[in-house]
């Protein structure tokens, strides 16, 4: 299992590379090259979901109501 701290390190490295306009990210001695900015955005969204889950936060709330008819 990956720790919250490690997920945060990965997210920060990915965000820094994306903001610099670089598609290659290095962390923990590993190098990952993304094909497009969209692929980087998808990876960031996945990391943010995992971080939110590890922190116990709820990221989506759905409300349903009915008039009882």
C-alpha positions in Angstrom: 0.0 0.0 0.0 1.2 3.5 -0.9 1.3 6.1 1.9 -0.4 9.4 1.8 3.0 11.1 1.9 4.2 9.1 -1.2 1.1 10.0 -3.1 1.6 13.6 -2.3 5.2 13.5 -3.5 4.2 11.9 -6.8 1.4 14.5 -7.3 3.7 17.4 -6.5 6.4 16.1 -8.9 3.8 15.6 -11.7 2.3 19.1 -11.1 5.7 20.8 -11.2 6.6 19.0 -14.5 3.2 19.9 -16.0 3.5 23.6 -15.1 7.0 23.7 -16.6 5.7 22.2 -19.8 7.7 19.0 -19.4 6.2 15.6 -20.0 8.8 13.6 -18.2 8.6 13.2 -14.4 11.3 11.8 -12.2 10.8 10.6 -8.6 12.2 7.9 -6.4 14.8 7.2 -9.1 12.1 6.4 -11.7 11.3 8.3 -14.9 7.9 8.4 -16.5 7.2 10.1 -19.8 3.6 11.0 -20.6 2.4 11.1 -24.2 0.2 14.2 -23.8 -1.0 16.9 -21.4 -4.3 15.0 -21.3 -2.5 11.9 -20.0 -0.8 14.0 -17.3 -4.1 15.5 -16.4 -5.7 12.1 -16.0 -2.8 10.9 -13.9 -3.2 14.0 -11.7 -6.9 13.4 -11.3 -6.2 9.8 -10.3 -3.6 10.9 -7.7 -6.0 13.5 -6.3 -8.7 10.9 -5.9 -6.3 8.5 -4.1 -5.1 11.3 -1.9 -8.7 12.4 -1.0 -9.5 8.7 -0.2 -6.5 8.3 2.0 -7.4 11.5 3.9 -10.9 10.2 4.3 -12.5 13.1 2.5 -15.7 12.8 0.5 -15.2 14.2 -3.0 -18.6 13.6 -4.5 -22.0 14.1 -2.9 -25.2 13.1 -4.7 -28.5 14.3 -3.6 -31.8 12.7 -4.7 -35.2 14.0 -3.8 -38.8 13.1 -4.7 -42.1 14.8 -4.2 -43.5 11.4 -3.2 -46.0 11.2 -6.1 
